[in-house]
């Protein structure tokens, strides 16, 4: 069973549909016991950091997420919530990845919306993925590059397109909306 975390952020249904197309059973839930017992957990994300963190804290899910031992994938806002903090609402986030989330400077169109490729990739999520392949991004905030960065993309500046530490994985782009490349990345996560 793949648990997709329900925390008042959008996009859970798109992620669920992509995972189901790959042949996995899913549940969208905010039940701590279901999350703890799931084979894998996905934090989807379209939303705002401060209200999302408030929901997680109210339900005690912040502590649950940090305690998970199975593979966990954060997508877009889900990735940003796994970082130390976000400038969006000056929010303290979960602190799993040792990097901060900052707002893009207004030197080009913000949000960064559309297809973009990578300047570098490494790690298990990117097996059988060509660096020139494009994925779909939509975000106004970015995670700084750190030792946990697994993929880098350039838009205005270089930022973390993917992060990984221990059993926690994350993508700033939306694999569920990124055509065959994104589906390969999602499949790589589900096969961990």
NORLIN-V865401 format. One record per backbone hydrogen bond with DSSP energy under -0.5 kcal/mol. NH is the residue of the N-H (numbers start at 1). CO is the residue of the C=O. E is the energy in kcal/mol with one decimal. If there is no record, write none. Layout:
nh->NH co->CO e->E
nh->NH co->CO e->E
This chain:
nh->2 co->25 e->-2.6
nh->3 co->1 e->-0.6
nh->3 co->40 e->-2.6
nh->4 co->27 e->-3.2
nh->5 co->3 e->-0.6
nh->5 co->42 e->-2.9
nh->6 co->29 e->-2.5
nh->7 co->5 e->-0.7
nh->10 co->46 e->-3.1
nh->15 co->11 e->-2.0
nh->16 co->12 e->-2.7
nh->17 co->13 e->-2.6
nh->18 co->14 e->-2.0
nh->19 co->15 e->-2.5
nh->20 co->16 e->-2.6
nh->21 co->17 e->-2.1
nh->22 co->18 e->-1.0
nh->23 co->20 e->-2.1
nh->24 co->19 e->-1.7
nh->27 co->2 e->-1.8
nh->29 co->4 e->-2.2
nh->29 co->27 e->-0.6
nh->32 co->30 e->-0.6
nh->35 co->31 e->-2.4
nh->36 co->32 e->-2.5
nh->37 co->33 e->-1.6
nh->38 co->34 e->-1.1
nh->38 co->35 e->-0.5
nh->39 co->1 e->-2.3
nh->40 co->1 e->-1.0
nh->41 co->71 e->-2.1
nh->42 co->3 e->-2.7
nh->43 co->73 e->-3.2
nh->44 co->42 e->-0.8
nh->52 co->48 e->-2.0
nh->53 co->49 e->-2.7
nh->54 co->50 e->-2.2
nh->55 co->51 e->-2.0
nh->56 co->52 e->-2.2
nh->57 co->53 e->-2.6
nh->58 co->54 e->-2.6
nh->59 co->55 e->-1.9
nh->60 co->57 e->-1.1
nh->61 co->56 e->-2.3
nh->62 co->56 e->-1.0
nh->64 co->60 e->-1.3
nh->65 co->61 e->-2.8
nh->66 co->62 e->-1.7
nh->67 co->63 e->-1.2
nh->67 co->64 e->-0.5
nh->68 co->64 e->-0.7
nh->68 co->65 e->-1.3
nh->72 co->167 e->-2.6
nh->73 co->41 e->-2.5
nh->74 co->169 e->-2.5
nh->75 co->43 e->-2.9
nh->76 co->171 e->-2.9
nh->77 co->45 e->-0.8
nh->78 co->75 e->-2.7
nh->79 co->76 e->-0.6
nh->80 co->76 e->-2.1
nh->81 co->77 e->-2.4
nh->82 co->78 e->-0.7
nh->82 co->79 e->-1.1
nh->83 co->80 e->-1.2
nh->84 co->99 e->-2.7
nh->85 co->99 e->-0.6
nh->86 co->91 e->-2.8
nh->87 co->101 e->-2.0
nh->89 co->87 e->-1.0
nh->90 co->87 e->-1.2
nh->91 co->86 e->-2.2
nh->93 co->84 e->-1.7
nh->93 co->91 e->-0.6
nh->94 co->81 e->-2.7
nh->95 co->83 e->-3.2
nh->96 co->82 e->-1.1
nh->97 co->82 e->-2.9
nh->99 co->97 e->-1.9
nh->101 co->85 e->-2.5
nh->102 co->100 e->-0.5
nh->102 co->142 e->-2.7
nh->104 co->140 e->-2.6
nh->107 co->105 e->-2.1
nh->108 co->105 e->-0.5
nh->112 co->139 e->-2.8
nh->113 co->111 e->-0.9
nh->114 co->137 e->-2.9
nh->116 co->135 e->-2.1
nh->118 co->131 e->-1.7
nh->119 co->152 e->-3.2
nh->120 co->152 e->-1.1
nh->122 co->150 e->-1.9
nh->126 co->123 e->-1.2
nh->127 co->124 e->-1.4
nh->129 co->126 e->-1.7
nh->133 co->130 e->-2.0
nh->135 co->116 e->-2.8
nh->137 co->114 e->-2.9
nh->137 co->135 e->-0.5
nh->139 co->112 e->-1.8
nh->142 co->102 e->-2.9
nh->143 co->160 e->-0.5
nh->144 co->100 e->-2.3
nh->149 co->146 e->-1.5
nh->150 co->162 e->-2.9
nh->151 co->162 e->-1.4
nh->152 co->120 e->-2.2
nh->153 co->159 e->-1.9
nh->155 co->153 e->-0.5
nh->155 co->157 e->-2.4
nh->157 co->155 e->-2.6
nh->159 co->153 e->-2.4
nh->160 co->143 e->-2.7
nh->161 co->151 e->-2.6
nh->161 co->159 e->-0.7
nh->162 co->151 e->-1.4
nh->163 co->170 e->-2.0
nh->164 co->148 e->-2.1
nh->165 co->168 e->-2.6
nh->168 co->165 e->-2.7
nh->169 co->72 e->-3.1
nh->169 co->167 e->-0.5
nh->170 co->163 e->-2.0
nh->171 co->74 e->-2.7
nh->172 co->161 e->-2.6
nh->173 co->161 e->-0.7
nh->174 co->136 e->-2.9
nh->175 co->173 e->-0.8
nh->177 co->174 e->-1.5
nh->178 co->175 e->-1.4
nh->181 co->178 e->-0.6
nh->182 co->178 e->-2.2
nh->183 co->179 e->-2.2
nh->184 co->180 e->-2.2
nh->185 co->181 e->-2.0
nh->186 co->182 e->-2.7
nh->187 co->183 e->-2.6
nh->188 co->184 e->-2.5
nh->189 co->185 e->-1.9
nh->190 co->186 e->-2.5
nh->191 co->187 e->-1.7
nh->192 co->189 e->-1.6
